[in-house]
Amino acid sequence: MKRDAFLPVVGVIVLIALWYVAGLTRSPSVPLSNIAGDKFGLDRNAKYRALTWLEGAGLVRVERKLGRAPVVTIVVPEPPS
């Protein structure tokens, strides 16, 4: 799904947080807890909105389970040919 190039600042902050956590765990799929969001100054509502934007832009895939931190997989786009 392709959207405009617009991504709110909070979306960029969440993406940076994801890359940080993924780098620490050396895994493209990471749980994004509220504690991890707190390190970057994000409340949980902003985090969830940003995940929706990032998912809509095709940058991440999100597995949501009730009462659990969402598990986010960073999508590495294929280079244009």
C-alpha positions in Angstrom: 0.0 0.0 0.0 1.6 3.2 -1.1 0.8 6.5 0.6 2.2 10.1 0.5 5.7 10.7 1.7 4.3 12.4 4.8 5.1 10.6 8.1 4.5 12.5 11.4 7.5 13.1 13.6 6.3 10.6 16.2 6.4 8.0 13.5 10.0 8.7 12.8 10.8 8.6 16.5 9.1 5.2 16.8 11.0 3.9 13.8 14.3 5.0 15.4 13.3 3.3 18.6 12.5 0.1 16.6 15.9 0.2 14.9 17.6 0.7 18.3 15.8 -2.2 19.9 16.3 -4.4 16.8 20.0 -3.6 16.9 20.3 -4.5 20.6 18.5 -7.8 20.0 20.0 -8.5 16.6 16.5 -9.4 15.3 14.2 -7.7 12.8 11.2 -8.7 14.9 11.0 -7.0 18.3 8.4 -6.4 21.0 7.8 -2.7 21.4 6.9 -2.3 25.1 5.7 0.8 26.8 9.0 0.8 28.7 10.9 1.0 25.4 8.6 3.9 24.3 9.3 5.7 27.6 13.0 5.8 26.8 12.2 7.8 23.7 9.6 10.0 25.4 6.5 8.4 23.8 3.3 7.7 25.6 1.5 4.5 24.6 -1.2 6.2 22.5 1.4 8.0 20.4 3.2 4.7 20.0 0.1 2.9 18.7 -0.8 5.8 16.3 2.8 5.8 15.0 2.7 2.0 14.5 -0.5 2.3 12.4 1.2 5.0 10.3 4.4 3.0 9.8 2.3 -0.1 9.0 0.3 1.9 6.4 3.5 3.1 4.8 4.7 -0.5 4.5 7.7 0.0 6.7 6.7 -2.4 9.4 4.4 -5.4 10.1 2.7 -5.5 13.5 1.4 -8.5 15.4 -1.0 -7.3 18.1 -2.2 -9.5 21.0 -4.5 -8.3 23.7 -2.6 -7.4 26.9 0.8 -7.9 25.2 3.4 -5.5 23.7 3.0 -5.5 19.9 5.7 -7.5 18.1 7.0 -5.3 15.2 8.9 -6.6 12.2 10.9 -4.1 10.3 10.3 -4.5 6.6 13.4 -4.0 4.4 12.2 -2.8 1.0 13.6 -4.3 -2.2 15.8 -1.9 -4.1 14.1 -0.6 -7.3 15.3 -2.3 -10.4 
